[in-house]
Each structure stands twice: as structure tokens, then as C-alpha cells.
Amino acid sequence: MGDQQIAVSLNISDEDSSSRSTCTFVTVPFIQKIIAETIGTYFLIFAGCGSVAVNADKGMVTFPGISIVWGLVVMVMVYSVGHISGAHFNPAVTIAFASNKRFPWKQVPAYVAAQVIGSTLASGTLRLIFNGKHDHFVGTSPTGSDIQSLVLEFIITFYLMFVISGVATDNRAIGELAGLAVGATVLLNVMFAGPISGASMNPARSLGPAIVSSHYKGLWVYMLGPTSGAIAESSCMAEISDVTVSHATASDIKDDNVHHILSCPCLASKKLGDSSSLSSGCSETISFTQKLVAELLGTYLLMFAGFAAMVVNKNMSHIGKAALWGLNVMVMIYTVGHASGAHFNPSVTIAFATCKRIAWRHVPAYVLVQVGGATLATRTVRLMFKEEQPQFLGTVPAGSDLQSLGLEFLITFYLMFAVAGIATDNRAVGELNGLVIGAVVTINSILAGPISGASMNPARSLGPAILSNCYRKQWIYILGPTAGAIAGIWFHNAMKSVKPYDEVTKFFSFLRRLAQNKVQKINTTVLV
């Protein structure tokens, strides 16, 4: 997982070599992988479940602390043994990789056994340390209904596997940041799903403590939910990741929107928009349908995590909610940025189109899937948490309309200015784009959340509004972010250009063309 590209190639190599000789299955490298999986799972469960036990005993770790421990220990272990075993630590992940032919089926039983053994040993160690106290059960048990927990485990494991597939198995992604992205995903999932299902995402994580404590209530939820969620995502991601390597012209590349927040490796050293440098470049062509699927799933998971946290963890502080949104954005950028550009936001898409960084003909489809993803996420949260009677998940001004409009304009200007700086300028450190943009979202949420709701995204506001049939003040969250994003990217373009005056006049010529087109349409209508 930490370096899944290397790990997968090792696994495939084992499979190929064993096809030539049936006696080479148990090799030294394979034994090393099993040992790495056992030790990695042991420390993963020991640290994560240990924080639960310490909190139950002393009450000092707190729920956010437990979430942070889980996220950090996953990140650490991914970087520690990912290059050896692939850092699965999870039967659901192993089975999902095997179902998608990224891992040999014959190695699955040994991997799963190592993971369960590691989890059981860690749970046994914790039981000994805490003298076998019965109130220190560190496993998972549904606090809501079994069906609610089953669906939640399916979705959060789908989310986890979506990130793993995006950052760790796709050679277009920044593999060095896989551990960071996967760890952040675990932290997020624990934050919003922990109070309901325990946020297992891992059959071994639930099975080990259950074996040691002989506590099997609801265990089937943690076998079926994570496994089916991981397999479902693996099949889905296979379609998004299926690309064709081809030679592309500069016009093809411009139309195909390869200004992605995470750029294709073979274009990493080329300046976007420079026709001469791209005239004979290699391009990993992604179909437009694949981009739309990536945008839909990315927007859905982004909104689902944010909305679910608002409903499930009502006591979460304002700072905690802001950090959750920022981490969520960071994770999704690293996961699908290389596939769709990771817009997730109609304002960003429209702003890029005004600078000819995405074809205008693609804008309606992008906006449609973004709003659709937000609407589906809202619907899912409302269906899952009917009993909790979720509050309105959209955004409504707490101050005056003008105050909220100005604030939305400014924070989206700031967001788009950062996006333009880190994602469209080849002098920037592109590998850090997810961190930078996630940090901007966190800052803006802390600053503007109590006043305007810190939407920065028409889809984020429209999705809940559509389902709740509550369109009060929605014009603020359409006009403010869209105008702010356009102003932000054009201001950045003028600032970095060697001829800033040309950038300004280009912007006004763009506005003039819009006005001319509108007049032509009016004249045509009158004539008809």
C-alpha cells in the first residue's frame, strides 16, 4: 500500500515464477511478506485498539485522539513495510486486489491468516496489559441497527479502497504520498463512522479482539460490509484506471483537460499551454466518461464524509469540522486528481474554462456530475440517519446577505488563487498540491464557517438544497464562489505572466465575447 506499485509487481512476479515451477510458492521473499504483514498488523491493532483501551481506563485520549492514532499508525506502517508486503493489513483489501487480478489468489489465504494472527496477538497483548478487564473490549460492535452499520461499513471501506486504488496502484498518481493519503482516510472514516459502527473497515481488526474476548455480537457486519465494499470499489476503479497510452497533439491535450491537479508523469516537465513542448508528447489518454465517473465518485465521497460528520458527531468542535473538510479534500485530490483534475466544484470548472484549461463543451457534464454527486451524498446521509433527524445539511447565511456574499467571494478567490498557483504553474511543487489546497479549505472553513457556512462550492450547497427543497439564499452560494473563482485564477494568471497587461485585456475580451454571444442569441430569438 505504501508503495503499491512496487508491491503489486512483486506479487505478479511471484505468480509468474510459480507457474513455471509448483515448488517455488514458499520462497524467501514470500515468507518476508508474510512476516511483514503479521508484524505490521500487530502494531496497527496494538496502537489503535490500545488507544481505545487507554481511553476506557483513563479517559484521557478522547475520541479525536483515538481517530488520530488510527490514522497515524496506518500511515507509519504503510511507509514501513509497504515496499515489502504491499501493506494490506486487511483481508478485505487483499481479497479486493485478488478479485481484480492485482494479487495472486493462491497467496490470499496466507495473507489473511497473517493479518488475523497479528490482530489476535495484539488483542491478546492488550488483554494481558489491562488484566483482562471486561469493560475494555477493544473490538467493534454496532451502536445503531445492524443494517445501518453494515451500509456504513460498506461505504467507508469503499472510500478507503478508492483512495488505496487511486494513490497506491495507479502509476499516474504520486505514490510517495500514498501513506499520507491512506492514513488521512482512516482518520476521517473513524471520525464520522466511529460513533455508529466503530469504523472497522477491516475484518481482521474486528475478528482479533472478538476471538480474544469471545465477543461475537454483530461480527458478521464487519466481515460482510468491508469485504463487499472493497470488492465493489476495486471493480469500479478498474474502469477509471484503464487508460490508453498514445501520442497526442497539443490541441488534443488541451481538449482532454490534462491540466489535472495531479499531472500525468510524462507531461510533468512540460509547461501547460505551451504548444511547442506538447506537440509530440506522450499522453495517457483517459476517456471523458472515466473523468466523469471519477468526478462523480470523488464529489460523492467528499460530500458524504462531510455531511455524515455533521449528523453523527454533533459534538465535534468547529475546528474539528474544518479540519475534516480539509483532510477530505486533500485525500480526494491525491486519489482522482490524475484522472479527472479533482475539481468537485462547478466554480473551479468554470474558472478553468474561462482560461481555456478545460473545453467549454465539457463544462455542463462536469457541473452535472458534481451537483449529482452532492445530491446523492445528501440522499444517502438522510436515508441512513433518519432516526437522528439530520439538520439541514446545506449552507445558510448567519450574517447579512451582502456580508456572506463578500465572504464567499473572497474565500473562493483565495482557494482558486492557491489552486492556480500550485496546479497550473510548473514552477510550483506540484506534489504538495493536495496538502496546500486541503489547508486552504481548512483555513477558510475556520474563518468563514460561522458566518456564511464556508461553501466555496455551489454543488456543496445545491445538493442539500435540492433534496430539502430549501433554496433560501442559494444565489449567494452560486454567485459568490463562481465570481471569486474566476477572479482568483485570472488574477494569478496576470501576476505570473511576463505580460500582465495582455492577461487583463484577454479577460476583458472574454467578457466581451460573452456579451456579443448573448446579444446574438437575443437577436436570433426576436427574428424567430
ZIJORA-V273190 format. One record per backbone hydrogen bond with DSSP energy under -1.0 kcal/mol. NH is the residue of the N-H (numbers start at 1). CO is the residue of the C=O. If there is no record, write none. Layout:
BEGIN
nh: (NH;NH)
co: (CO;CO)
END
This chain:
BEGIN
nh: (6;7;8;9;10;11;12;13;14;15;16;17;18;19;21;24;27;31;32;33;34;35;36;37;38;39;40;41;42;43;44;45;46;47;48;49;50;51;52;53;54;55;56;57;58;59;66;67;68;69;70;71;72;73;74;75;76;77;78;79;80;81;82;84;85;94;95;96;97;98;99;100;101;102;107;108;111;112;113;114;115;116;117;118;119;120;121;122;123;124;125;126;127;128;129;130;131;132;133;136;143;149;150;151;152;153;154;155;156;157;158;159;160;161;162;163;164;165;166;167;168;173;175;177;178;181;182;183;184;185;186;187;188;189;190;191;192;193;194;196;197;198;206;207;208;210;211;212;213;214;215;219;221;224;225;228;229;230;231;232;233;234;235;236;237;238;240;241;243;244;246;248;253;254;255;256;257;258;267;268;270;274;275;281;283;285;285;291;292;293;294;295;296;297;298;299;300;301;302;303;304;305;306;307;308;309;310;311;312;313;316;321;322;323;324;325;326;327;328;329;330;331;332;333;334;335;336;337;339;340;349;350;351;352;353;354;356;357;362;366;367;368;369;370;371;372;373;374;375;376;377;378;379;380;381;382;383;384;385;389;398;404;405;406;407;408;409;410;411;412;413;414;415;416;417;418;419;420;421;422;423;424;428;430;432;433;436;437;438;439;440;441;442;443;444;445;446;447;448;449;451;452;453;461;462;463;465;466;467;468;470;474;476;479;480;482;483;484;485;486;487;488;489;490;491;492;493;494;495;496;497;503;504;505;506;507;508;509;510;511;512;513;514;515;516;517;518;519;520;521;522;523;524;525;526;527;528)
co: (3;3;4;5;6;7;8;9;10;11;12;13;14;15;17;21;25;27;28;29;30;31;32;33;34;35;36;37;38;39;40;41;42;43;44;45;46;47;48;49;50;51;52;53;54;55;62;63;64;65;66;67;68;69;70;71;72;73;74;75;76;77;78;81;81;90;91;92;93;94;95;96;98;97;104;105;107;108;109;110;111;112;113;114;115;116;117;118;119;120;121;122;123;124;125;126;128;127;130;133;196;145;146;147;148;149;150;151;152;153;154;155;156;157;158;159;160;161;162;163;164;170;173;174;175;177;178;179;180;181;182;183;184;185;186;187;188;189;190;193;193;193;202;203;204;206;207;208;209;210;210;216;218;220;221;224;225;226;227;228;229;230;231;232;233;234;236;237;241;285;283;281;249;250;251;252;254;253;264;265;267;271;273;278;246;244;283;287;288;289;290;291;292;293;294;295;296;297;298;299;300;301;302;303;304;305;306;307;308;309;313;317;318;319;320;321;322;323;324;325;326;327;328;329;330;331;332;333;336;336;345;346;347;348;349;350;353;352;359;362;363;364;365;366;367;368;369;370;371;372;373;374;375;376;377;378;379;380;381;386;451;400;401;402;403;404;405;406;407;408;409;410;411;412;413;414;415;416;417;418;419;420;425;428;429;430;432;433;434;435;436;437;438;439;440;441;442;443;444;445;448;448;448;457;458;459;461;462;463;464;465;471;473;475;476;478;479;480;481;482;483;484;485;486;487;488;489;490;491;492;493;499;500;501;502;503;504;505;506;507;508;509;510;511;512;513;514;515;516;517;518;519;520;521;522;523;524)
END
